[in-house]
């Protein structure tokens, strides 16, 4: 299981996205989408592996469990799989040391 960070700092991460697109033509490490009717930055670059036993609750909004639409899940999985593929080829886009953390899981 992987944990992916979410931030409400939209302007900060939009600037980073714009710089990456300008430099590389694409940004697949950060995406901005609506979550529970609010814009959120999804930081795939901050992902790290974890065990299910460390997840202590389901995120809720007004006591209703937050569900992620299937198309959004698929987008995250696709981008994440691409990042893992790049890592295997020696291009590390992750901020965390996912190899060491994976060994501990």
Biopython code that builds the backbone (N, CA, C, O; Angstrom):
import numpy as np
from Bio.PDB.StructureBuilder import StructureBuilder

atoms = [
    (1, "UNK", "N", (0.851, -1.170, 0.000)),
    (1, "UNK", "CA", (0.000, 0.000, 0.000)),
    (1, "UNK", "C", (0.904, 1.242, 0.000)),
    (1, "UNK", "O", (1.948, 1.270, 0.651)),
    (2, "UNK", "N", (0.488, 2.231, -0.723)),
    (2, "UNK", "CA", (1.245, 3.483, -0.814)),
    (2, "UNK", "C", (0.412, 4.630, -0.257)),
    (2, "UNK", "O", (-0.808, 4.666, -0.422)),
    (3, "UNK", "N", (1.079, 5.556, 0.395)),
    (3, "UNK", "CA", (0.449, 6.765, 0.913)),
    (3, "UNK", "C", (0.898, 7.915, 0.027)),
    (3, "UNK", "O", (2.089, 8.069, -0.243)),
    (4, "UNK", "N", (-0.053, 8.720, -0.426)),
    (4, "UNK", "CA", (0.241, 9.868, -1.275)),
    (4, "UNK", "C", (-0.228, 11.127, -0.565)),
    (4, "UNK", "O", (-1.348, 11.185, -0.058)),
    (5, "UNK", "N", (0.638, 12.136, -0.531)),
    (5, "UNK", "CA", (0.318, 13.391, 0.160)),
    (5, "UNK", "C", (-0.638, 14.251, -0.650)),
    (5, "UNK", "O", (-0.630, 14.250, -1.881)),
    (6, "UNK", "N", (-1.457, 14.983, 0.088)),
    (6, "UNK", "CA", (-2.385, 15.938, -0.508)),
    (6, "UNK", "C", (-2.185, 17.271, 0.196)),
    (6, "UNK", "O", (-2.022, 17.318, 1.415)),
    (7, "UNK", "N", (-2.197, 18.346, -0.571)),
    (7, "UNK", "CA", (-1.998, 19.678, -0.004)),
    (7, "UNK", "C", (-3.058, 20.635, -0.523)),
    (7, "UNK", "O", (-3.564, 20.482, -1.635)),
    (8, "UNK", "N", (-3.382, 21.613, 0.290)),
    (8, "UNK", "CA", (-4.320, 22.657, -0.137)),
    (8, "UNK", "C", (-3.579, 23.867, -0.716)),
    (8, "UNK", "O", (-4.217, 24.858, -1.073)),
    (9, "UNK", "N", (-2.272, 23.808, -0.815)),
    (9, "UNK", "CA", (-1.462, 24.923, -1.347)),
    (9, "UNK", "C", (-1.436, 24.870, -2.881)),
    (9, "UNK", "O", (-0.445, 24.478, -3.498)),
    (10, "UNK", "N", (-2.533, 25.270, -3.451)),
    (10, "UNK", "CA", (-2.723, 25.163, -4.899)),
    (10, "UNK", "C", (-1.767, 26.079, -5.667)),
    (10, "UNK", "O", (-1.117, 25.632, -6.612)),
    (11, "UNK", "N", (-1.673, 27.333, -5.281)),
    (11, "UNK", "CA", (-0.831, 28.281, -6.014)),
    (11, "UNK", "C", (0.635, 27.854, -5.988)),
    (11, "UNK", "O", (1.326, 27.928, -7.004)),
    (12, "UNK", "N", (1.102, 27.411, -4.833)),
    (12, "UNK", "CA", (2.489, 26.955, -4.702)),
    (12, "UNK", "C", (2.778, 25.826, -5.679)),
    (12, "UNK", "O", (3.766, 25.867, -6.412)),
    (13, "UNK", "N", (1.910, 24.814, -5.688)),
    (13, "UNK", "CA", (2.163, 23.652, -6.528)),
    (13, "UNK", "C", (1.848, 23.912, -7.990)),
    (13, "UNK", "O", (2.422, 23.260, -8.862)),
    (14, "UNK", "N", (0.950, 24.845, -8.282)),
    (14, "UNK", "CA", (0.708, 25.209, -9.681)),
    (14, "UNK", "C", (1.959, 25.836, -10.280)),
    (14, "UNK", "O", (2.287, 25.572, -11.437)),
    (15, "UNK", "N", (2.660, 26.658, -9.513)),
    (15, "UNK", "CA", (3.918, 27.248, -9.989)),
    (15, "UNK", "C", (4.952, 26.157, -10.282)),
    (15, "UNK", "O", (5.659, 26.221, -11.288)),
    (16, "UNK", "N", (5.037, 25.174, -9.415)),
    (16, "UNK", "CA", (5.980, 24.070, -9.616)),
    (16, "UNK", "C", (5.601, 23.275, -10.864)),
    (16, "UNK", "O", (6.463, 22.921, -11.668)),
    (17, "UNK", "N", (4.312, 22.998, -11.018)),
    (17, "UNK", "CA", (3.834, 22.282, -12.208)),
    (17, "UNK", "C", (4.203, 23.054, -13.466)),
    (17, "UNK", "O", (4.717, 22.479, -14.425)),
    (18, "UNK", "N", (3.938, 24.369, -13.462)),
    (18, "UNK", "CA", (4.227, 25.205, -14.631)),
    (18, "UNK", "C", (5.715, 25.179, -14.971)),
    (18, "UNK", "O", (6.078, 25.092, -16.145)),
    (19, "UNK", "N", (6.581, 25.252, -13.958)),
    (19, "UNK", "CA", (8.038, 25.208, -14.196)),
    (19, "UNK", "C", (8.465, 23.870, -14.774)),
    (19, "UNK", "O", (9.307, 23.820, -15.670)),
    (20, "UNK", "N", (7.888, 22.777, -14.264)),
    (20, "UNK", "CA", (8.237, 21.448, -14.788)),
    (20, "UNK", "C", (7.773, 21.296, -16.234)),
    (20, "UNK", "O", (8.492, 20.742, -17.066)),
    (21, "UNK", "N", (6.585, 21.783, -16.530)),
    (21, "UNK", "CA", (6.081, 21.700, -17.903)),
    (21, "UNK", "C", (6.951, 22.532, -18.832)),
    (21, "UNK", "O", (7.256, 22.107, -19.946)),
    (22, "UNK", "N", (7.354, 23.721, -18.379)),
    (22, "UNK", "CA", (8.216, 24.576, -19.186)),
    (22, "UNK", "C", (9.564, 23.894, -19.449)),
    (22, "UNK", "O", (10.103, 23.976, -20.553)),
    (23, "UNK", "N", (10.096, 23.227, -18.438)),
    (23, "UNK", "CA", (11.418, 22.619, -18.549)),
    (23, "UNK", "C", (11.394, 21.260, -19.249)),
    (23, "UNK", "O", (12.249, 20.983, -20.090)),
    (24, "UNK", "N", (10.414, 20.406, -18.904)),
    (24, "UNK", "CA", (10.395, 19.028, -19.396)),
    (24, "UNK", "C", (9.254, 18.724, -20.366)),
    (24, "UNK", "O", (9.238, 17.669, -21.000)),
    (25, "UNK", "N", (8.296, 19.655, -20.480)),
    (25, "UNK", "CA", (7.163, 19.428, -21.359)),
    (25, "UNK", "C", (6.018, 18.681, -20.707)),
    (25, "UNK", "O", (4.958, 18.525, -21.313)),
    (26, "UNK", "N", (6.216, 18.213, -19.468)),
    (26, "UNK", "CA", (5.207, 17.440, -18.765)),
    (26, "UNK", "C", (5.489, 17.508, -17.265)),
    (26, "UNK", "O", (6.625, 17.723, -16.841)),
    (27, "UNK", "N", (4.444, 17.323, -16.478)),
    (27, "UNK", "CA", (4.594, 17.177, -15.028)),
    (27, "UNK", "C", (3.705, 16.020, -14.606)),
    (27, "UNK", "O", (2.478, 16.124, -14.633)),
    (28, "UNK", "N", (4.331, 14.919, -14.216)),
    (28, "UNK", "CA", (3.551, 13.773, -13.782)),
    (28, "UNK", "C", (3.784, 13.440, -12.310)),
    (28, "UNK", "O", (3.466, 12.337, -11.865)),
    (29, "UNK", "N", (4.336, 14.384, -11.557)),
    (29, "UNK", "CA", (4.608, 14.167, -10.136)),
    (29, "UNK", "C", (3.636, 14.902, -9.229)),
    (29, "UNK", "O", (3.524, 14.580, -8.046)),
    (30, "UNK", "N", (2.936, 15.881, -9.771)),
    (30, "UNK", "CA", (1.951, 16.670, -9.017)),
    (30, "UNK", "C", (0.744, 16.886, -9.931)),
    (30, "UNK", "O", (0.892, 17.247, -11.098)),
    (31, "UNK", "N", (-0.439, 16.662, -9.389)),
    (31, "UNK", "CA", (-1.653, 16.997, -10.139)),
    (31, "UNK", "C", (-2.587, 17.772, -9.220)),
    (31, "UNK", "O", (-2.570, 17.600, -8.001)),
    (32, "UNK", "N", (-3.385, 18.615, -9.818)),
    (32, "UNK", "CA", (-4.362, 19.397, -9.055)),
    (32, "UNK", "C", (-5.751, 18.984, -9.522)),
    (32, "UNK", "O", (-6.077, 19.052, -10.707)),
    (33, "UNK", "N", (-6.553, 18.557, -8.566)),
    (33, "UNK", "CA", (-7.906, 18.097, -8.855)),
    (33, "UNK", "C", (-8.845, 18.506, -7.733)),
    (33, "UNK", "O", (-8.401, 18.903, -6.656)),
    (34, "UNK", "N", (-10.129, 18.408, -7.985)),
    (34, "UNK", "CA", (-11.144, 18.656, -6.948)),
    (34, "UNK", "C", (-11.266, 17.419, -6.072)),
    (34, "UNK", "O", (-11.406, 16.303, -6.572)),
    (35, "UNK", "N", (-11.213, 17.626, -4.774)),
    (35, "UNK", "CA", (-11.457, 16.563, -3.805)),
    (35, "UNK", "C", (-12.416, 17.142, -2.773)),
    (35, "UNK", "O", (-12.113, 18.145, -2.127)),
    (36, "UNK", "N", (-13.553, 16.516, -2.625)),
    (36, "UNK", "CA", (-14.590, 16.982, -1.696)),
    (36, "UNK", "C", (-14.934, 18.449, -1.948)),
    (36, "UNK", "O", (-15.031, 19.245, -1.014)),
    (37, "UNK", "N", (-15.116, 18.792, -3.218)),
    (37, "UNK", "CA", (-15.513, 20.139, -3.651)),
    (37, "UNK", "C", (-14.458, 21.211, -3.440)),
    (37, "UNK", "O", (-14.762, 22.398, -3.564)),
    (38, "UNK", "N", (-13.229, 20.827, -3.125)),
    (38, "UNK", "CA", (-12.131, 21.785, -2.969)),
    (38, "UNK", "C", (-10.969, 21.372, -3.851)),
    (38, "UNK", "O", (-10.712, 20.182, -4.033)),
    (39, "UNK", "N", (-10.259, 22.367, -4.405)),
    (39, "UNK", "CA", (-9.053, 22.048, -5.154)),
    (39, "UNK", "C", (-8.004, 21.511, -4.195)),
    (39, "UNK", "O", (-7.879, 21.979, -3.064)),
    (40, "UNK", "N", (-7.249, 20.518, -4.665)),
    (40, "UNK", "CA", (-6.184, 19.931, -3.860)),
    (40, "UNK", "C", (-5.026, 19.555, -4.769)),
    (40, "UNK", "O", (-5.220, 19.162, -5.919)),
    (41, "UNK", "N", (-3.828, 19.681, -4.236)),
    (41, "UNK", "CA", (-2.629, 19.245, -4.937)),
    (41, "UNK", "C", (-2.315, 17.830, -4.473)),
    (41, "UNK", "O", (-2.165, 17.578, -3.278)),
    (42, "UNK", "N", (-2.216, 16.911, -5.424)),
    (42, "UNK", "CA", (-1.890, 15.528, -5.111)),
    (42, "UNK", "C", (-0.411, 15.359, -5.435)),
    (42, "UNK", "O", (0.006, 15.495, -6.585)),
    (43, "UNK", "N", (0.371, 15.062, -4.408)),
    (43, "UNK", "CA", (1.824, 15.053, -4.523)),
    (43, "UNK", "C", (2.343, 13.624, -4.650)),
    (43, "UNK", "O", (2.741, 13.006, -3.663)),
    (44, "UNK", "N", (2.333, 13.118, -5.861)),
    (44, "UNK", "CA", (2.825, 11.773, -6.116)),
    (44, "UNK", "C", (4.317, 11.670, -5.779)),
    (44, "UNK", "O", (4.797, 10.600, -5.402)),
    (45, "UNK", "N", (5.038, 12.765, -5.914)),
    (45, "UNK", "CA", (6.474, 12.789, -5.630)),
    (45, "UNK", "C", (6.775, 12.533, -4.151)),
    (45, "UNK", "O", (7.901, 12.181, -3.802)),
    (46, "UNK", "N", (5.782, 12.706, -3.290)),
    (46, "UNK", "CA", (5.965, 12.491, -1.853)),
    (46, "UNK", "C", (5.445, 11.128, -1.405)),
    (46, "UNK", "O", (5.378, 10.860, -0.205)),
    (47, "UNK", "N", (5.080, 10.275, -2.337)),
    (47, "UNK", "CA", (4.517, 8.961, -2.006)),
    (47, "UNK", "C", (5.534, 8.125, -1.236)),
    (47, "UNK", "O", (6.746, 8.243, -1.419)),
    (48, "UNK", "N", (4.986, 7.274, -0.366)),
    (48, "UNK", "CA", (5.844, 6.318, 0.332)),
    (48, "UNK", "C", (5.039, 5.080, 0.676)),
    (48, "UNK", "O", (3.828, 5.152, 0.885)),
    (49, "UNK", "N", (5.723, 3.937, 0.732)),
    (49, "UNK", "CA", (5.024, 2.694, 1.047)),
    (49, "UNK", "C", (4.680, 2.621, 2.530)),
    (49, "UNK", "O", (5.413, 3.138, 3.373)),
    (50, "UNK", "N", (3.571, 1.981, 2.835)),
    (50, "UNK", "CA", (3.175, 1.794, 4.229)),
    (50, "UNK", "C", (2.388, 0.489, 4.344)),
    (50, "UNK", "O", (1.986, -0.100, 3.340)),
    (51, "UNK", "N", (2.183, 0.064, 5.545)),
    (51, "UNK", "CA", (1.376, -1.121, 5.800)),
    (51, "UNK", "C", (-0.015, -0.697, 6.222)),
    (51, "UNK", "O", (-0.184, 0.346, 6.854)),
    (52, "UNK", "N", (-1.006, -1.493, 5.881)),
    (52, "UNK", "CA", (-2.391, -1.160, 6.192)),
    (52, "UNK", "C", (-2.611, -0.968, 7.691)),
    (52, "UNK", "O", (-3.470, -0.183, 8.091)),
    (53, "UNK", "N", (-1.852, -1.667, 8.514)),
    (53, "UNK", "CA", (-2.027, -1.560, 9.966)),
    (53, "UNK", "C", (-1.729, -0.150, 10.487)),
    (53, "UNK", "O", (-2.149, 0.201, 11.590)),
    (54, "UNK", "N", (-1.008, 0.658, 9.706)),
    (54, "UNK", "CA", (-0.695, 2.015, 10.142)),
    (54, "UNK", "C", (-1.768, 3.027, 9.742)),
    (54, "UNK", "O", (-1.684, 4.192, 10.132)),
    (55, "UNK", "N", (-2.757, 2.613, 8.985)),
    (55, "UNK", "CA", (-3.863, 3.486, 8.604)),
    (55, "UNK", "C", (-4.932, 3.334, 9.686)),
    (55, "UNK", "O", (-5.542, 2.274, 9.829)),
    (56, "UNK", "N", (-5.148, 4.404, 10.441)),
    (56, "UNK", "CA", (-6.034, 4.265, 11.599)),
    (56, "UNK", "C", (-7.469, 4.728, 11.366)),
    (56, "UNK", "O", (-8.332, 4.479, 12.208)),
    (57, "UNK", "N", (-7.749, 5.397, 10.244)),
    (57, "UNK", "CA", (-9.124, 5.815, 9.994)),
    (57, "UNK", "C", (-9.321, 6.156, 8.516)),
    (57, "UNK", "O", (-8.366, 6.420, 7.785)),
    (58, "UNK", "N", (-10.551, 6.142, 8.117)),
    (58, "UNK", "CA", (-10.941, 6.560, 6.774)),
    (58, "UNK", "C", (-11.174, 8.058, 6.820)),
    (58, "UNK", "O", (-11.782, 8.575, 7.758)),
    (59, "UNK", "N", (-10.682, 8.759, 5.789)),
    (59, "UNK", "CA", (-10.901, 10.206, 5.740)),
    (59, "UNK", "C", (-12.374, 10.476, 5.451)),
    (59, "UNK", "O", (-12.966, 9.862, 4.563)),
    (60, "UNK", "N", (-12.951, 11.393, 6.203)),
    (60, "UNK", "CA", (-14.361, 11.732, 6.024)),
    (60, "UNK", "C", (-14.534, 13.233, 5.826)),
    (60, "UNK", "O", (-13.689, 14.034, 6.226)),
    (61, "UNK", "N", (-15.636, 13.584, 5.207)),
    (61, "UNK", "CA", (-16.058, 14.976, 5.075)),
    (61, "UNK", "C", (-17.478, 15.022, 5.607)),
    (61, "UNK", "O", (-18.365, 14.353, 5.076)),
    (62, "UNK", "N", (-17.697, 15.801, 6.645)),
    (62, "UNK", "CA", (-18.999, 15.849, 7.323)),
    (62, "UNK", "C", (-19.476, 14.445, 7.711)),
    (62, "UNK", "O", (-20.646, 14.093, 7.553)),
    (63, "UNK", "N", (-18.540, 13.671, 8.216)),
    (63, "UNK", "CA", (-18.763, 12.291, 8.699)),
    (63, "UNK", "C", (-19.147, 11.288, 7.610)),
    (63, "UNK", "O", (-19.597, 10.183, 7.910)),
    (64, "UNK", "N", (-18.970, 11.671, 6.361)),
    (64, "UNK", "CA", (-19.224, 10.764, 5.247)),
    (64, "UNK", "C", (-17.861, 10.353, 4.680)),
    (64, "UNK", "O", (-17.048, 11.212, 4.340)),
    (65, "UNK", "N", (-17.609, 9.044, 4.576)),
    (65, "UNK", "CA", (-16.327, 8.596, 4.019)),
    (65, "UNK", "C", (-16.095, 9.167, 2.622)),
    (65, "UNK", "O", (-16.986, 9.150, 1.773)),
    (66, "UNK", "N", (-14.914, 9.660, 2.407)),
    (66, "UNK", "CA", (-14.555, 10.242, 1.125)),
    (66, "UNK", "C", (-14.188, 9.129, 0.157)),
    (66, "UNK", "O", (-13.324, 8.303, 0.452)),
    (67, "UNK", "N", (-14.835, 9.107, -0.984)),
    (67, "UNK", "CA", (-14.503, 8.113, -1.998)),
    (67, "UNK", "C", (-13.831, 8.813, -3.175)),
    (67, "UNK", "O", (-14.126, 9.967, -3.488)),
    (68, "UNK", "N", (-12.940, 8.100, -3.804)),
    (68, "UNK", "CA", (-12.200, 8.636, -4.941)),
    (68, "UNK", "C", (-12.801, 8.032, -6.209)),
    (68, "UNK", "O", (-12.843, 6.811, -6.353)),
    (69, "UNK", "N", (-13.267, 8.882, -7.129)),
    (69, "UNK", "CA", (-13.859, 8.362, -8.361)),
    (69, "UNK", "C", (-12.881, 7.447, -9.115)),
    (69, "UNK", "O", (-11.668, 7.655, -9.076)),
    (70, "UNK", "N", (-13.415, 6.453, -9.785)),
    (70, "UNK", "CA", (-12.601, 5.454, -10.482)),
    (70, "UNK", "C", (-11.661, 6.082, -11.498)),
    (70, "UNK", "O", (-10.499, 5.686, -11.585)),
    (71, "UNK", "N", (-12.141, 7.056, -12.269)),
    (71, "UNK", "CA", (-11.270, 7.674, -13.274)),
    (71, "UNK", "C", (-10.100, 8.409, -12.621)),
    (71, "UNK", "O", (-9.000, 8.436, -13.172)),
    (72, "UNK", "N", (-10.328, 8.997, -11.466)),
    (72, "UNK", "CA", (-9.260, 9.681, -10.728)),
    (72, "UNK", "C", (-8.278, 8.656, -10.163)),
    (72, "UNK", "O", (-7.067, 8.873, -10.206)),
    (73, "UNK", "N", (-8.786, 7.542, -9.635)),
    (73, "UNK", "CA", (-7.926, 6.459, -9.156)),
    (73, "UNK", "C", (-7.037, 5.952, -10.292)),
    (73, "UNK", "O", (-5.839, 5.735, -10.110)),
    (74, "UNK", "N", (-7.639, 5.770, -11.457)),
    (74, "UNK", "CA", (-6.890, 5.276, -12.609)),
    (74, "UNK", "C", (-5.802, 6.247, -13.044)),
    (74, "UNK", "O", (-4.707, 5.830, -13.421)),
    (75, "UNK", "N", (-6.102, 7.543, -12.992)),
    (75, "UNK", "CA", (-5.104, 8.550, -13.349)),
    (75, "UNK", "C", (-3.929, 8.499, -12.380)),
    (75, "UNK", "O", (-2.773, 8.532, -12.800)),
    (76, "UNK", "N", (-4.219, 8.420, -11.094)),
    (76, "UNK", "CA", (-3.159, 8.350, -10.080)),
    (76, "UNK", "C", (-2.326, 7.084, -10.289)),
    (76, "UNK", "O", (-1.097, 7.135, -10.258)),
    (77, "UNK", "N", (-2.988, 5.961, -10.500)),
    (77, "UNK", "CA", (-2.265, 4.695, -10.711)),
    (77, "UNK", "C", (-1.376, 4.756, -11.948)),
    (77, "UNK", "O", (-0.243, 4.274, -11.932)),
    (78, "UNK", "N", (-1.895, 5.349, -13.015)),
    (78, "UNK", "CA", (-1.122, 5.449, -14.258)),
    (78, "UNK", "C", (0.126, 6.305, -14.063)),
    (78, "UNK", "O", (1.222, 5.920, -14.470)),
    (79, "UNK", "N", (-0.047, 7.463, -13.440)),
    (79, "UNK", "CA", (1.092, 8.349, -13.200)),
    (79, "UNK", "C", (2.102, 7.710, -12.244)),
    (79, "UNK", "O", (3.313, 7.811, -12.437)),
    (80, "UNK", "N", (1.577, 7.053, -11.215)),
    (80, "UNK", "CA", (2.440, 6.420, -10.232)),
    (80, "UNK", "C", (3.231, 5.273, -10.871)),
    (80, "UNK", "O", (4.426, 5.120, -10.614)),
    (81, "UNK", "N", (2.568, 4.477, -11.696)),
    (81, "UNK", "CA", (3.238, 3.372, -12.378)),
    (81, "UNK", "C", (4.352, 3.911, -13.278)),
    (81, "UNK", "O", (5.429, 3.321, -13.362)),
    (82, "UNK", "N", (4.088, 5.023, -13.943)),
    (82, "UNK", "CA", (5.096, 5.665, -14.774)),
    (82, "UNK", "C", (6.294, 6.103, -13.933)),
    (82, "UNK", "O", (7.440, 5.914, -14.342)),
    (83, "UNK", "N", (6.039, 6.686, -12.762)),
    (83, "UNK", "CA", (7.124, 7.125, -11.880)),
    (83, "UNK", "C", (7.946, 5.936, -11.388)),
    (83, "UNK", "O", (9.172, 6.024, -11.311)),
    (84, "UNK", "N", (7.290, 4.833, -11.057)),
    (84, "UNK", "CA", (8.000, 3.621, -10.629)),
    (84, "UNK", "C", (8.863, 3.094, -11.772)),
    (84, "UNK", "O", (10.000, 2.676, -11.555)),
    (85, "UNK", "N", (8.321, 3.115, -12.988)),
    (85, "UNK", "CA", (9.082, 2.676, -14.160)),
    (85, "UNK", "C", (10.318, 3.528, -14.384)),
    (85, "UNK", "O", (11.393, 3.008, -14.684)),
    (86, "UNK", "N", (10.165, 4.839, -14.240)),
    (86, "UNK", "CA", (11.313, 5.732, -14.379)),
    (86, "UNK", "C", (12.350, 5.456, -13.292)),
    (86, "UNK", "O", (13.552, 5.472, -13.557)),
    (87, "UNK", "N", (11.885, 5.203, -12.075)),
    (87, "UNK", "CA", (12.801, 4.904, -10.969)),
    (87, "UNK", "C", (13.620, 3.658, -11.278)),
    (87, "UNK", "O", (14.825, 3.621, -11.027)),
    (88, "UNK", "N", (12.965, 2.641, -11.824)),
    (88, "UNK", "CA", (13.672, 1.399, -12.179)),
    (88, "UNK", "C", (14.741, 1.636, -13.244)),
    (88, "UNK", "O", (15.717, 0.891, -13.331)),
    (89, "UNK", "N", (14.547, 2.681, -14.056)),
    (89, "UNK", "CA", (15.529, 3.022, -15.092)),
    (89, "UNK", "C", (16.553, 4.049, -14.607)),
    (89, "UNK", "O", (17.369, 4.540, -15.387)),
    (90, "UNK", "N", (16.499, 4.372, -13.301)),
    (90, "UNK", "CA", (17.500, 5.274, -12.730)),
    (90, "UNK", "C", (17.084, 6.725, -12.620)),
    (90, "UNK", "O", (17.892, 7.566, -12.225)),
    (91, "UNK", "N", (15.850, 7.040, -12.959)),
    (91, "UNK", "CA", (15.350, 8.416, -12.855)),
    (91, "UNK", "C", (14.408, 8.471, -11.658)),
    (91, "UNK", "O", (13.253, 8.052, -11.747)),
    (92, "UNK", "N", (14.905, 8.986, -10.548)),
    (92, "UNK", "CA", (14.133, 9.002, -9.307)),
    (92, "UNK", "C", (13.384, 10.321, -9.158)),
    (92, "UNK", "O", (14.001, 11.373, -8.992)),
    (93, "UNK", "N", (12.071, 10.267, -9.216)),
    (93, "UNK", "CA", (11.239, 11.462, -9.052)),
    (93, "UNK", "C", (10.629, 11.556, -7.658)),
    (93, "UNK", "O", (9.887, 12.494, -7.367)),
    (94, "UNK", "N", (10.943, 10.580, -6.787)),
    (94, "UNK", "CA", (10.401, 10.557, -5.433)),
    (94, "UNK", "C", (11.306, 11.322, -4.476)),
    (94, "UNK", "O", (12.530, 11.255, -4.588)),
    (95, "UNK", "N", (10.708, 12.049, -3.535)),
    (95, "UNK", "CA", (11.477, 12.744, -2.510)),
    (95, "UNK", "C", (11.883, 11.806, -1.383)),
    (95, "UNK", "O", (12.913, 12.009, -0.740)),
    (96, "UNK", "N", (11.074, 10.778, -1.143)),
    (96, "UNK", "CA", (11.364, 9.830, -0.071)),
    (96, "UNK", "C", (12.246, 8.699, -0.599)),
    (96, "UNK", "O", (12.282, 8.437, -1.801)),
    (97, "UNK", "N", (12.950, 8.037, 0.307)),
    (97, "UNK", "CA", (13.778, 6.883, -0.050)),
    (97, "UNK", "C", (12.879, 5.654, -0.059)),
    (97, "UNK", "O", (12.853, 4.889, 0.905)),
    (98, "UNK", "N", (12.149, 5.472, -1.143)),
    (98, "UNK", "CA", (11.142, 4.417, -1.198)),
    (98, "UNK", "C", (11.764, 3.024, -1.170)),
    (98, "UNK", "O", (11.114, 2.077, -0.727)),
    (99, "UNK", "N", (12.998, 2.875, -1.627)),
    (99, "UNK", "CA", (13.630, 1.552, -1.607)),
    (99, "UNK", "C", (13.855, 1.073, -0.177)),
    (99, "UNK", "O", (13.554, -0.075, 0.151)),
    (100, "UNK", "N", (14.384, 1.949, 0.674)),
    (100, "UNK", "CA", (14.626, 1.594, 2.068)),
    (100, "UNK", "C", (13.303, 1.349, 2.786)),
    (100, "UNK", "O", (13.184, 0.393, 3.551)),
    (101, "UNK", "N", (12.312, 2.201, 2.549)),
    (101, "UNK", "CA", (11.014, 2.034, 3.187)),
    (101, "UNK", "C", (10.329, 0.739, 2.731)),
    (101, "UNK", "O", (9.682, 0.066, 3.534)),
    (102, "UNK", "N", (10.468, 0.392, 1.454)),
    (102, "UNK", "CA", (9.879, -0.851, 0.958)),
    (102, "UNK", "C", (10.468, -2.064, 1.665)),
    (102, "UNK", "O", (9.752, -3.021, 1.959)),
    (103, "UNK", "N", (11.752, -2.030, 1.936)),
    (103, "UNK", "CA", (12.415, -3.153, 2.639)),
    (103, "UNK", "C", (11.883, -3.297, 4.056)),
    (103, "UNK", "O", (11.819, -4.408, 4.584)),
    (104, "UNK", "N", (11.500, -2.184, 4.680)),
    (104, "UNK", "CA", (10.996, -2.219, 6.043)),
    (104, "UNK", "C", (9.542, -2.684, 6.109)),
    (104, "UNK", "O", (9.089, -3.177, 7.142)),
    (105, "UNK", "N", (8.809, -2.525, 4.993)),
    (105, "UNK", "CA", (7.404, -2.962, 4.961)),
    (105, "UNK", "C", (7.389, -4.434, 4.751)),
    (105, "UNK", "O", (6.319, -5.039, 4.688)),
]
sb = StructureBuilder()
sb.init_structure("model")
sb.init_model(0)
sb.init_chain("A")
sb.init_seg("    ")
for serial, (resi, resn, name, xyz) in enumerate(atoms, 1):
    if name == "N":
        sb.init_residue(resn, " ", resi, " ")
    sb.init_atom(name, np.array(xyz, "f"), 0.0, 1.0, " ", f" {name:<3s}", serial, name[0])
structure = sb.get_structure()
